[in-house]
Amino acid sequence: MATMAQFVPTEVALDFDVPQREAAFFYGLFLRGHSAEQLRRDIEVPPAVLAKWHREAEREPELRDIFTRMVEYRRHVLAIFDLLTTPGGTSVTKCGRFAD
């Protein structure tokens, strides 16, 4: 597993910088009738996976930063999704910033 980071394509690494894109994907599914609660479960990192990643990071400490970044990314995606699906929530402007 230590060589995992070597095989992450550049475009995947850059996707971690744009959680809005993934949140928009899930929002599109929501608009097509998928349950918001099910989509939230799909976005969240399940506790069993978190525990597995924690064990992996203990065995291979160089993976800790990757796992931390993935969890932070998924939480950011979930926060954006929640803003988009909350009635009376915050709107998103064209430049991707949040406006009241």
Buried (B, 14 or more C-beta within 10 A) or exposed (E): EEEEEEEEEEEEEEEBEEBBEBBBEBBEBBEEEEEBEEBBEBBBBEEEBEEEBEEBBEEEEEBBEBBEEBBEBBBBBBEBBBBBBEEEEEEBEEEEEEEE
